[in-house]
Amino acid sequence: MAEKDEKEPELIITDRRPRFDVDPETPSESPSPASTVFLPDDVVPEPDRGPRDPEEKAPGMEIRLEQIMAILSGMALTHLSFDPETRLPDPTFSLREARFFLELMEKFRDAFKDKLSIAVSGDSPIDEPAKLGHIPAILGGMAISALGVDPRTGRPERKPDFESARFLIDLMDLFVLEGEAALEPEERDYVKDMVYQAKMYFVRQRDQIR
């Protein structure tokens, strides 16, 4: 009779709550070679004081509600990360997961609004709803900034980065090529004109350097 394949029980968490009711594994009497840590002769390891009292605060750190907001923000960013070399989303990229943490941040802010700093609790109202036409507008502003110019004032601030500016303008071109049908009629001419103006500005800035 063939023996049945033994499979370790799977721990499935569907509501993002950590399991505190699971007994930790019993540590082995002798550590495995992979877990052995070798210290230099002049380094004396600190004695193990055991787990710290949960009521004891972290040394040298002020505990504030804003730190919870920062942690939630970091969790959202982990699902919006991308490869800086290819500028493509990482495998962990997930708008759904990022939106979950952003919604948590909004609920946390609303619940503790009177106890948070103004920088965290105060948000200016959105003047207009988000539209697809905002995407090339944002890319255009980033392209101008990459050319070393402040998009708000038009004043030069730093040395231009023509490679990054060209990349952003190419993205604007791609957006128009692939997404023109998805734009509202009044947005199409505006977006095309924006791309044209960005290209002309790029050429003018480049010619000034030559």
Secondary structure in CASP SS format (residue, H / E / C, confidence):
PFRMAT SS
TARGET T0000
AUTHOR 0000-0000-0000
METHOD secondary structure of the structure
MODEL  1
M C 1.00
A C 1.00
E C 1.00
K C 1.00
D C 1.00
E C 1.00
K C 1.00
E C 1.00
P C 1.00
E C 1.00
L C 1.00
I C 1.00
I C 1.00
T C 1.00
D C 1.00
R C 1.00
R C 1.00
P C 1.00
R C 1.00
F C 1.00
D C 1.00
V C 1.00
D C 1.00
P C 1.00
E C 1.00
T C 1.00
P C 1.00
S C 1.00
E C 1.00
S C 1.00
P C 1.00
S C 1.00
P H 1.00
A H 1.00
S H 1.00
T C 1.00
V C 1.00
F C 1.00
L C 1.00
P C 1.00
D C 1.00
D C 1.00
V C 1.00
V C 1.00
P C 1.00
E C 1.00
P C 1.00
D C 1.00
R C 1.00
G C 1.00
P C 1.00
R C 1.00
D C 1.00
P C 1.00
E C 1.00
E C 1.00
K C 1.00
A C 1.00
P C 1.00
G C 1.00
M C 1.00
E C 1.00
I C 1.00
R C 1.00
L C 1.00
E H 1.00
Q H 1.00
I H 1.00
M H 1.00
A H 1.00
I H 1.00
L H 1.00
S H 1.00
G H 1.00
M H 1.00
A H 1.00
L H 1.00
T H 1.00
H C 1.00
L C 1.00
S C 1.00
F E 1.00
D E 1.00
P C 1.00
E C 1.00
T C 1.00
R C 1.00
L E 1.00
P E 1.00
D C 1.00
P C 1.00
T C 1.00
F C 1.00
S C 1.00
L H 1.00
R H 1.00
E H 1.00
A H 1.00
R H 1.00
F H 1.00
F H 1.00
L H 1.00
E H 1.00
L H 1.00
M H 1.00
E H 1.00
K H 1.00
F H 1.00
R H 1.00
D H 1.00
A H 1.00
F C 1.00
K H 1.00
D H 1.00
K H 1.00
L C 1.00
S C 1.00
I H 1.00
A H 1.00
V H 1.00
S H 1.00
G C 1.00
D C 1.00
S C 1.00
P C 1.00
I C 1.00
D C 1.00
E C 1.00
P C 1.00
A C 1.00
K C 1.00
L C 1.00
G C 1.00
H H 1.00
I H 1.00
P H 1.00
A H 1.00
I H 1.00
L H 1.00
G H 1.00
G H 1.00
M H 1.00
A H 1.00
I H 1.00
S H 1.00
A H 1.00
L C 1.00
G C 1.00
V E 1.00
D C 1.00
P C 1.00
R C 1.00
T C 1.00
G C 1.00
R C 1.00
P E 1.00
E C 1.00
R C 1.00
K C 1.00
P C 1.00
D C 1.00
F H 1.00
E H 1.00
S H 1.00
A H 1.00
R H 1.00
F H 1.00
L H 1.00
I H 1.00
D H 1.00
L H 1.00
M H 1.00
D H 1.00
L H 1.00
F H 1.00
V H 1.00
L H 1.00
E H 1.00
G H 1.00
E H 1.00
A H 1.00
A H 1.00
L C 1.00
E C 1.00
P H 1.00
E H 1.00
E H 1.00
R H 1.00
D H 1.00
Y H 1.00
V H 1.00
K H 1.00
D H 1.00
M H 1.00
V H 1.00
Y H 1.00
Q H 1.00
A H 1.00
K H 1.00
M H 1.00
Y H 1.00
F H 1.00
V H 1.00
R H 1.00
Q H 1.00
R H 1.00
D H 1.00
Q H 1.00
I H 1.00
R C 1.00
END
